[in-house]
Structures are given as structure tokens and as C-alpha cells.
Amino acid sequence: MLAGFLYLAFIILMIVSFWKIFEKAGKPGWASLIPIYNLIVMLEIVRKPLWWIVLLLIPVVNIVFGIIVTHRMSRSFGQGVGFTCGLIFLGFIFYPLLAFGEYQYT
């Protein structure tokens, strides 16, 4: 019961965080809820070509390109490699920081 509640709270936190990140980048927040379309919007945010969506859908290849997109998103908000590592390994902390912190999209 407690584990289910914590899982639900985690999911809600991540949804709200991505919604806010999309809005900070000037995109509609609801786009973060729609599968595949959220990847397209994310590619627009990090200024990568839309054909990368194919690379993000290929198993194993998507891990490498997911890291690249995550780093580009980190850089889009004025952060570096350390913040990217935080987004990858401690996303439940760093995505809310990115969403609700003073970070500005450039």
C-alpha cells in the first residue's frame, strides 16, 4: 500500500516536472503527456532534427541518443555535464530542480 502511494507520488512529480519544463521552453505543457509527441517536442526544445525520433525508437541506440538529448536539454537551461549526470542518475531530484528552480531556457 505504501509502496503504491510512493510510486503514484513519484509519477505525479515527474509529470508535473516535465509539464513545467516544457512550459519554460515555450512549448505546451500538455505535450509532455502524449507518447512519441513528447519526444518530438523534446527534440524541438534541444534543437535537434526531427529525424532523430527514429533513433530514439531503436533499442540500445536510444540509450546513447537519449543521453545526448538529456545533455542538450541540460545545456539549453544553462547547465553542464554535472547537471546532465544528475538528470540521468538522480532524475527524481534533478528534473524537479530544473522545473521549479530559477533555471532559464536559452
DRENPA-3360 file (N, C-alpha, C; in nm, 2 decimals, always signed):
BEGIN
1 = MLAGFLYL = +0.08/-0.12/+0.00/+0.00/+0.00/+0.00/+0.09/+0.13/+0.00 ~ +0.18/+0.13/+0.09/+0.27/+0.25/+0.10/+0.36/+0.26/-0.03 ~ +0.40/+0.14/-0.08/+0.49/+0.14/-0.20/+0.40/+0.20/-0.32 ~ +0.28/+0.16/-0.33/+0.19/+0.21/-0.43/+0.17/+0.36/-0.42 ~ +0.15/+0.41/-0.30/+0.13/+0.55/-0.28/+0.26/+0.63/-0.32 ~ +0.38/+0.58/-0.28/+0.50/+0.64/-0.32/+0.53/+0.64/-0.47 ~ +0.49/+0.53/-0.53/+0.51/+0.52/-0.68/+0.42/+0.62/-0.75 ~ +0.29/+0.63/-0.70/+0.20/+0.73/-0.76/+0.25/+0.87/-0.74;
9 = AFIILMIV = +0.30/+0.90/-0.62/+0.36/+1.04/-0.59/+0.48/+1.07/-0.68 ~ +0.56/+0.97/-0.70/+0.68/+0.98/-0.79/+0.63/+1.01/-0.93 ~ +0.53/+0.94/-0.98/+0.48/+0.96/-1.12/+0.42/+1.10/-1.13 ~ +0.34/+1.14/-1.04/+0.28/+1.27/-1.04/+0.39/+1.38/-1.04 ~ +0.49/+1.36/-0.96/+0.61/+1.46/-0.95/+0.68/+1.47/-1.09 ~ +0.70/+1.36/-1.15/+0.77/+1.36/-1.28/+0.68/+1.42/-1.39 ~ +0.55/+1.39/-1.39/+0.46/+1.45/-1.49/+0.46/+1.60/-1.47 ~ +0.44/+1.65/-1.35/+0.44/+1.79/-1.32/+0.57/+1.86/-1.36;
17 = SFWKIFEK = +0.68/+1.79/-1.33/+0.81/+1.85/-1.36/+0.83/+1.86/-1.51 ~ +0.80/+1.76/-1.59/+0.81/+1.77/-1.74/+0.71/+1.87/-1.79 ~ +0.59/+1.88/-1.74/+0.50/+1.98/-1.78/+0.56/+2.12/-1.77 ~ +0.62/+2.15/-1.65/+0.68/+2.28/-1.62/+0.80/+2.30/-1.71 ~ +0.88/+2.20/-1.73/+1.00/+2.22/-1.82/+0.96/+2.25/-1.96 ~ +0.85/+2.19/-2.01/+0.81/+2.22/-2.15/+0.75/+2.36/-2.15 ~ +0.68/+2.40/-2.05/+0.63/+2.54/-2.05/+0.74/+2.64/-2.04 ~ +0.85/+2.61/-1.96/+0.96/+2.70/-1.96/+1.03/+2.72/-2.09;
25 = AGKPGWAS = +1.03/+2.61/-2.17/+1.09/+2.62/-2.30/+0.99/+2.68/-2.41 ~ +0.88/+2.72/-2.37/+0.79/+2.78/-2.46/+0.70/+2.69/-2.54 ~ +0.69/+2.57/-2.49/+0.61/+2.46/-2.56/+0.49/+2.44/-2.47 ~ +0.38/+2.38/-2.52/+0.26/+2.35/-2.44/+0.30/+2.24/-2.34 ~ +0.26/+2.25/-2.22/+0.29/+2.16/-2.11/+0.22/+2.02/-2.14 ~ +0.10/+2.03/-2.19/+0.02/+1.90/-2.22/+0.10/+1.81/-2.31 ~ +0.19/+1.87/-2.39/+0.26/+1.78/-2.49/+0.35/+1.68/-2.42 ~ +0.38/+1.70/-2.29/+0.47/+1.61/-2.22/+0.39/+1.48/-2.18;
33 = LIPIYNLI = +0.26/+1.48/-2.20/+0.18/+1.37/-2.16/+0.15/+1.27/-2.28 ~ +0.18/+1.31/-2.40/+0.15/+1.23/-2.52/+0.27/+1.15/-2.57 ~ +0.26/+1.02/-2.56/+0.38/+0.94/-2.61/+0.42/+0.97/-2.75 ~ +0.54/+0.96/-2.78/+0.60/+0.99/-2.91/+0.60/+1.14/-2.94 ~ +0.49/+1.21/-2.93/+0.48/+1.35/-2.95/+0.57/+1.43/-2.85 ~ +0.58/+1.37/-2.73/+0.66/+1.44/-2.63/+0.81/+1.43/-2.67 ~ +0.85/+1.32/-2.74/+0.99/+1.31/-2.79/+1.01/+1.42/-2.90 ~ +0.91/+1.43/-2.99/+0.92/+1.53/-3.09/+0.94/+1.67/-3.04;
41 = VMLEIVRK = +0.86/+1.71/-2.94/+0.87/+1.84/-2.87/+1.00/+1.85/-2.80 ~ +1.05/+1.74/-2.74/+1.18/+1.75/-2.67/+1.29/+1.78/-2.77 ~ +1.28/+1.71/-2.89/+1.38/+1.74/-2.99/+1.38/+1.88/-3.04 ~ +1.26/+1.94/-3.04/+1.25/+2.09/-3.08/+1.31/+2.17/-2.97 ~ +1.29/+2.13/-2.84/+1.35/+2.21/-2.73/+1.50/+2.21/-2.74 ~ +1.56/+2.09/-2.77/+1.71/+2.08/-2.77/+1.76/+2.11/-2.91 ~ +1.68/+2.15/-3.00/+1.72/+2.20/-3.13/+1.79/+2.09/-3.21 ~ +1.74/+1.97/-3.21/+1.79/+1.86/-3.29/+1.69/+1.83/-3.40;
49 = PLWWIVLL = +1.73/+1.77/-3.51/+1.64/+1.74/-3.62/+1.54/+1.64/-3.59 ~ +1.42/+1.65/-3.65/+1.31/+1.56/-3.61/+1.33/+1.42/-3.65 ~ +1.43/+1.39/-3.75/+1.45/+1.25/-3.79/+1.52/+1.18/-3.67 ~ +1.57/+1.24/-3.57/+1.63/+1.18/-3.45/+1.52/+1.09/-3.38 ~ +1.39/+1.12/-3.41/+1.29/+1.04/-3.34/+1.30/+0.89/-3.38 ~ +1.35/+0.87/-3.50/+1.37/+0.73/-3.54/+1.48/+0.67/-3.45 ~ +1.59/+0.74/-3.42/+1.70/+0.69/-3.34/+1.66/+0.67/-3.20 ~ +1.56/+0.75/-3.15/+1.51/+0.73/-3.01/+1.42/+0.62/-3.00;
57 = LIPVVNIV = +1.37/+0.56/-3.11/+1.28/+0.44/-3.10/+1.35/+0.31/-3.13 ~ +1.48/+0.31/-3.16/+1.56/+0.19/-3.18/+1.62/+0.15/-3.05 ~ +1.59/+0.02/-3.01/+1.65/-0.03/-2.88/+1.81/-0.02/-2.89 ~ +1.87/+0.01/-2.77/+2.01/+0.03/-2.75/+2.06/+0.16/-2.81 ~ +2.03/+0.19/-2.93/+2.07/+0.32/-2.99/+2.00/+0.43/-2.91 ~ +1.88/+0.41/-2.87/+1.81/+0.51/-2.80/+1.87/+0.55/-2.67 ~ +1.95/+0.46/-2.61/+2.02/+0.49/-2.48/+2.12/+0.60/-2.51 ~ +2.20/+0.58/-2.61/+2.31/+0.68/-2.65/+2.25/+0.81/-2.68;
65 = FGIIVTHR = +2.15/+0.81/-2.77/+2.09/+0.94/-2.82/+2.00/+1.00/-2.71 ~ +1.95/+0.92/-2.62/+1.87/+0.97/-2.50/+1.97/+1.05/-2.41 ~ +2.09/+1.00/-2.39/+2.19/+1.07/-2.31/+2.23/+1.20/-2.38 ~ +2.24/+1.20/-2.51/+2.28/+1.32/-2.59/+2.16/+1.42/-2.58 ~ +2.04/+1.38/-2.59/+1.93/+1.47/-2.58/+1.92/+1.53/-2.44 ~ +1.94/+1.44/-2.34/+1.94/+1.49/-2.20/+2.05/+1.60/-2.18 ~ +2.17/+1.57/-2.23/+2.28/+1.67/-2.22/+2.24/+1.80/-2.29 ~ +2.18/+1.79/-2.41/+2.14/+1.91/-2.48/+2.03/+1.99/-2.40;
73 = MSRSFGQG = +1.94/+1.92/-2.34/+1.84/+1.98/-2.26/+1.91/+2.05/-2.14 ~ +2.00/+1.99/-2.08/+2.07/+2.05/-1.96/+2.14/+2.18/-2.01 ~ +2.21/+2.17/-2.13/+2.27/+2.29/-2.18/+2.17/+2.40/-2.22 ~ +2.06/+2.36/-2.27/+1.95/+2.46/-2.30/+1.91/+2.54/-2.18 ~ +1.93/+2.49/-2.07/+1.89/+2.56/-1.94/+2.01/+2.61/-1.87 ~ +2.13/+2.62/-1.94/+2.24/+2.68/-1.89/+2.33/+2.60/-1.79 ~ +2.31/+2.47/-1.80/+2.38/+2.37/-1.71/+2.48/+2.29/-1.79 ~ +2.57/+2.22/-1.71/+2.68/+2.15/-1.78/+2.66/+2.00/-1.76;
81 = VGFTCGLI = +2.78/+1.93/-1.77/+2.79/+1.79/-1.76/+2.74/+1.73/-1.63 ~ +2.78/+1.80/-1.52/+2.74/+1.76/-1.39/+2.59/+1.75/-1.37 ~ +2.52/+1.85/-1.42/+2.38/+1.85/-1.41/+2.32/+1.74/-1.50 ~ +2.38/+1.72/-1.61/+2.33/+1.61/-1.70/+2.35/+1.48/-1.63 ~ +2.46/+1.45/-1.56/+2.47/+1.33/-1.48/+2.36/+1.32/-1.38 ~ +2.33/+1.43/-1.31/+2.22/+1.43/-1.22/+2.09/+1.40/-1.28 ~ +2.06/+1.45/-1.40/+1.94/+1.42/-1.47/+1.93/+1.27/-1.50 ~ +2.04/+1.21/-1.54/+2.04/+1.07/-1.58/+2.03/+0.98/-1.46;
89 = FLGFIFYP = +2.11/+1.00/-1.35/+2.12/+0.91/-1.24/+2.03/+0.94/-1.12 ~ +1.99/+1.07/-1.11/+1.91/+1.11/-1.00/+1.80/+1.20/-1.05 ~ +1.73/+1.15/-1.16/+1.63/+1.23/-1.23/+1.52/+1.27/-1.14 ~ +1.48/+1.19/-1.04/+1.37/+1.23/-0.95/+1.40/+1.35/-0.86 ~ +1.53/+1.39/-0.86/+1.57/+1.51/-0.78/+1.60/+1.62/-0.88 ~ +1.67/+1.59/-0.99/+1.71/+1.70/-1.08/+1.61/+1.75/-1.18 ~ +1.51/+1.66/-1.22/+1.41/+1.72/-1.31/+1.32/+1.82/-1.23 ~ +1.28/+1.79/-1.11/+1.20/+1.89/-1.03/+1.29/+2.02/-1.01;
97 = LLAFGEYQ = +1.42/+2.00/-0.99/+1.51/+2.12/-0.97/+1.50/+2.20/-1.10 ~ +1.51/+2.14/-1.21/+1.51/+2.21/-1.34/+1.37/+2.27/-1.36 ~ +1.27/+2.21/-1.32/+1.13/+2.26/-1.35/+1.10/+2.37/-1.26 ~ +1.13/+2.36/-1.13/+1.09/+2.46/-1.03/+1.20/+2.55/-0.98 ~ +1.32/+2.53/-1.03/+1.43/+2.62/-1.00/+1.43/+2.75/-1.08 ~ +1.53/+2.83/-1.06/+1.55/+2.95/-1.13/+1.61/+2.94/-1.27 ~ +1.62/+2.82/-1.32/+1.69/+2.80/-1.45/+1.60/+2.85/-1.56 ~ +1.67/+2.92/-1.65/+1.60/+2.99/-1.77/+1.64/+2.92/-1.90;
105 = YT = +1.54/+2.90/-1.98/+1.56/+2.84/-2.11/+1.63/+2.94/-2.20 ~ +1.74/+2.90/-2.27/+1.81/+2.99/-2.36/+1.80/+2.94/-2.50;
% end
